[in-house]
Each structure stands twice: as C-alpha cells, then as structure tokens.
C-alpha cells in the first residue's frame, strides 16, 4: 500500500517536471533564436503590470517632427526649420546664423510673452507654422551704436594719419635732395630751409589734433617721430649750409671790344706802299 503510493507520487512528480523542462527549453530556444536572428542581443524589460516586453531603444523610436516656424524680424520675414524638441535657446542660435545677432541680444516673443532660453518649443505649445517675433535687446542696440561710433572715430583717425604720412613722404624727399646739394658744396638759399621747417611743423600740428586709439595711436607716434627727425636734420643742414662758400661768378660776355690801329703802324704801312 505504501509502495503504490510512493510510485504514484513519483509518477506525479515526473509528470509535473516534464512540462517544466520542455517549457524552459522552449524559452531558451526562443531566446537563442531571437539572439541569432538579429545582429545584436535582444534586451527585455518588465512593465509595471508584470508583462515582459522587448526593451525600447533609441533606434526603435521615431525622430521628433520638424517644425517650420515663421519669425518676424522688423520688416524681414524668416522661415526657420527646427526640431519640435528644441528649446528657445537653440532657436536663437539658428536665428543668429540668419540675422547676425548674438543670442544674448535676441528676444523671442511668442503669444505675447518673451520666452526664456531653457523653455522647450513643444512645452510652450509651438506648432508647425507658428508665428513668432524677434526683437533686438535695447541694451544691445545701445552697445552697437557706441561700438559703431567708436569704429568710425578710429577709421577717421587712420585716414587723417595716412594723409599726414603722404605729405611727410614728399617733404622727406625734399630734405634728402637739400642734404645732397649741401654735401656737394652747393649753397642753398636759407629761405628754402626755413620754409621746409615750417611745413614740417604744420604736419606736427595736424598730428596733435588727431584723436587716436589703439593701433592708430601707435601710427600717430611714429609719424611724429618722422617729423622730429626731419626738423633736426634741417637744423644741422642750416648750420652746414652757412659754412659753404660761394665761388665768385665768372662773367662771360658776347660783346667784342674794337681796337683803333696804332699811328706808327699806319705810317709804316704807308711808307711801304710808296716804295
């Protein structure tokens, strides 16, 4: 009696165990087949309801839709394409390429309110073909005006210094010619030296009246040194020129002098004729 019950229990355990073995083998075969079928192993995840499903990856997710936005910037109308998952800060970077305005100088108005850089387009209700307005920050406008005015002054200073430089080139050539003449012993009228010095001093006054910054200031200093060098050279030439002696001029005339014949000579020729 006990033996039969033991056999019955054994058979019952065997009967219960067989399906489990087959089920596990089936699961493993399905898992291995799914692994072999794809290039990468399949990953699984447990849903809150207890259901085991294939884990979602980035590859299985569809890309976010692209929004085509209409942005008004003054009288200009811009067509911007951007991801619906983007932020307003990312939108501003796209607008920078279109308008040249830096991100910090932009204000994007949507539905009557300025949007922050960290706000998402989708979260603010931005749809395809939505309209927005782009305005430049007033503080940025003021900074740009000041910078433009400053650049205009710098350019004006460069032009003025360039004009002085060209005039100095001509005056320096005259100084060189005058130096060569005096060194060769040719006396130069003192008025020419004095006039040349005065012209150089006029260029120095022009340089003093130029307001320069940065590189323009450096150029201004260099041209001032050129003026000083030429004036010093003329001062030396003025002293040297005073020591040059002027040779007495040789007067050449084309008027020929006539000589009356000597009386004794005429008498001599007359006596010879009488003979």
C-alpha positions in Angstrom: 0.0 0.0 0.0 2.8 2.4 0.9 4.8 1.3 -2.1 2.0 2.0 -4.5 1.5 5.4 -3.0 5.2 6.0 -3.4 5.1 5.1 -7.1 2.1 7.3 -7.6 3.9 10.3 -6.1 7.0 9.6 -8.2 5.0 9.4 -11.3 3.2 12.6 -10.4 6.4 14.4 -9.8 7.8 13.2 -13.1 4.6 14.3 -14.9 4.9 17.7 -13.3 8.6 18.0 -14.1 8.4 17.2 -17.8 6.4 20.2 -18.9 8.7 22.4 -16.9 11.8 21.1 -18.7 10.1 21.5 -22.1 8.9 25.0 -21.3 12.4 26.1 -20.2 13.9 24.5 -23.2 11.3 26.3 -25.4 12.0 29.6 -23.8 15.8 29.2 -24.1 15.4 28.2 -27.7 13.2 31.2 -28.4 15.7 33.5 -26.7 18.6 32.0 -28.6 16.8 32.1 -31.9 15.9 35.7 -31.3 19.6 36.4 -30.5 20.7 34.6 -33.6 18.2 36.3 -35.8 19.4 39.9 -35.1 22.7 41.5 -35.2 22.5 42.5 -31.5 21.1 40.6 -28.5 17.5 41.4 -27.6 17.0 43.1 -24.3 13.9 42.8 -22.2 12.2 44.9 -19.6 9.4 44.4 -17.1 6.3 46.6 -17.4 4.6 47.8 -14.3 1.7 45.3 -14.9 4.2 42.4 -14.9 4.4 42.0 -18.6 7.8 41.2 -20.1 8.3 43.1 -23.3 11.2 44.0 -25.6 13.2 47.0 -24.3 12.8 50.1 -26.4 15.9 51.6 -27.8 16.7 54.9 -29.5 16.7 53.1 -32.8 13.2 52.0 -32.4 11.9 55.5 -31.5 10.9 57.7 -34.4 12.7 61.1 -34.7 10.8 64.1 -33.5 8.9 66.1 -36.1 10.4 69.2 -37.7 8.6 72.4 -37.2 8.6 75.2 -39.8 8.3 78.5 -38.0 7.6 82.0 -39.3 9.7 84.6 -37.5 9.2 88.3 -38.0 12.3 90.5 -37.5 11.3 94.1 -38.3 10.3 94.2 -41.9 12.0 90.8 -42.6 10.1 87.5 -42.5 12.2 84.4 -41.8 11.3 80.8 -42.4 13.0 78.6 -39.8 13.1 74.8 -39.6 13.8 73.2 -36.2 13.1 70.1 -34.2 10.0 70.2 -32.0 12.1 69.0 -29.1 14.4 72.1 -29.3 14.5 74.9 -26.8 14.1 78.6 -27.5 17.9 78.9 -26.8 18.6 76.5 -29.7 16.1 78.5 -31.9 18.1 81.7 -31.1 21.3 80.0 -32.3 19.6 79.3 -35.6 18.4 82.9 -35.8 22.0 84.1 -35.2 23.1 82.5 -38.4 20.2 84.3 -40.2 20.4 87.7 -38.7 23.9 88.1 -37.3 22.5 88.9 -33.8 24.2 87.2 -30.9 22.0 85.0 -28.7 22.3 87.5 -25.8 21.0 90.3 -28.0 17.8 88.4 -29.0 14.3 88.5 -27.6 11.9 85.9 -29.0 8.2 86.8 -28.4 5.6 84.0 -28.7 2.0 84.5 -27.7 2.7 88.0 -26.4 5.4 86.9 -23.9 9.2 86.8 -24.1 10.5 83.2 -23.9 13.5 82.1 -21.9 16.3 80.1 -23.4 15.6 77.0 -21.4 11.9 76.7 -22.4 11.0 74.0 -24.9 9.1 74.8 -28.0 6.8 71.8 -27.6 6.1 72.7 -23.9 5.1 76.2 -24.9 2.6 75.0 -27.4 4.6 75.8 -30.5 3.1 74.1 -33.6 4.1 73.8 -37.2 3.7 77.2 -39.0 3.5 79.0 -35.7 4.4 82.8 -35.8 6.9 84.5 -33.6 8.6 87.8 -33.3 12.3 88.5 -32.9 13.4 91.9 -31.5 16.8 93.1 -30.6 17.5 93.9 -26.9 17.6 97.7 -26.4 20.8 97.4 -24.4 22.4 95.6 -27.3 21.3 98.4 -29.7 22.9 101.0 -27.5 26.1 99.0 -27.2 26.2 98.5 -31.0 25.7 102.2 -31.5 28.6 103.1 -29.2 30.8 100.5 -30.9 29.9 101.8 -34.4 30.6 105.4 -33.3 33.9 104.3 -31.8 34.9 102.4 -35.0 34.0 105.5 -37.1 36.4 107.6 -35.0 39.2 105.0 -35.4 38.7 104.9 -39.2 38.7 108.7 -39.3 41.9 108.8 -37.3 43.6 106.3 -39.7 42.6 108.4 -42.7 44.0 111.6 -41.2 47.2 109.9 -40.2 47.5 108.4 -43.6 47.2 111.9 -45.2 49.9 113.3 -43.0 52.1 110.3 -43.8 51.8 111.0 -47.6 52.7 114.7 -47.1 55.7 113.7 -45.0 56.9 111.4 -47.7 57.1 114.4 -50.1 58.8 116.7 -47.5 61.3 114.0 -46.6 62.3 113.7 -50.3 62.9 117.5 -50.3 65.1 117.2 -47.2 67.1 114.4 -48.9 67.7 116.5 -52.0 68.7 119.5 -50.0 71.1 117.4 -47.9 72.8 116.0 -51.1 73.2 119.5 -52.5 74.8 121.0 -49.4 77.1 117.9 -49.1 78.3 118.6 -52.6 79.2 122.1 -51.7 76.3 123.8 -53.3 74.9 126.6 -51.1 71.1 126.5 -50.7 69.1 129.7 -50.0 68.4 129.9 -46.3 64.7 130.7 -47.1 64.2 127.3 -48.6 65.4 125.6 -45.4 63.2 127.8 -43.2 60.2 127.2 -45.4 60.7 123.5 -45.3 60.9 123.5 -41.5 57.7 125.5 -41.2 55.9 123.0 -43.5 57.1 120.1 -41.3 55.8 121.9 -38.2 52.4 122.3 -39.8 52.3 118.5 -40.2 53.2 118.1 -36.5 50.2 120.4 -35.6 47.9 118.2 -37.7 49.1 115.1 -35.8 48.5 116.8 -32.4 44.8 117.5 -33.4 44.1 113.8 -34.3 42.4 111.8 -31.5 43.7 108.3 -31.9 43.3 105.0 -30.0 45.0 101.6 -30.2 46.8 101.0 -33.5 46.0 104.5 -34.7 47.7 106.0 -31.7 50.9 103.9 -32.5 50.9 105.2 -36.1 50.5 108.7 -34.8 53.5 108.4 -32.6 55.6 107.0 -35.5 54.7 109.9 -37.8 55.5 112.4 -35.1 59.0 110.9 -34.8 59.4 111.3 -38.6 58.6 115.0 -38.3 61.1 115.4 -35.5 63.8 113.6 -37.4 63.4 115.8 -40.5 63.4 119.0 -38.5 66.6 118.0 -36.7 68.2 117.2 -40.0 67.3 120.6 -41.4 68.7 122.3 -38.3 72.1 120.6 -39.0 71.9 121.4 -42.7 71.2 125.0 -41.9 74.5 125.3 -39.9 76.4 123.4 -42.6 74.9 125.5 -45.4 76.1 128.7 -43.7 79.7 127.5 -43.9 79.5 126.8 -47.7 81.4 129.5 -49.6 80.0 130.8 -52.8 82.6 131.0 -55.6 82.9 134.3 -57.4 80.9 134.2 -60.5 82.7 134.2 -63.9 81.0 136.7 -66.3 81.0 135.7 -69.9 80.0 138.4 -72.4 79.4 138.2 -76.2 80.3 141.9 -76.7 83.6 142.2 -78.5 85.9 145.1 -77.9 87.3 147.1 -81.0 90.8 148.5 -81.1 91.9 151.6 -83.1 95.0 150.9 -85.2 98.2 152.4 -83.9 99.5 155.6 -85.7 103.1 154.4 -86.1 101.9 151.2 -87.6 99.9 153.1 -90.2 102.8 155.3 -91.1 104.9 152.2 -91.6 102.4 150.6 -94.0 102.2 153.9 -95.9 105.9 154.2 -96.4 106.0 150.6 -97.7 103.3 151.4 -100.2 105.1 154.5 -101.5 108.2 152.3 -102.2 
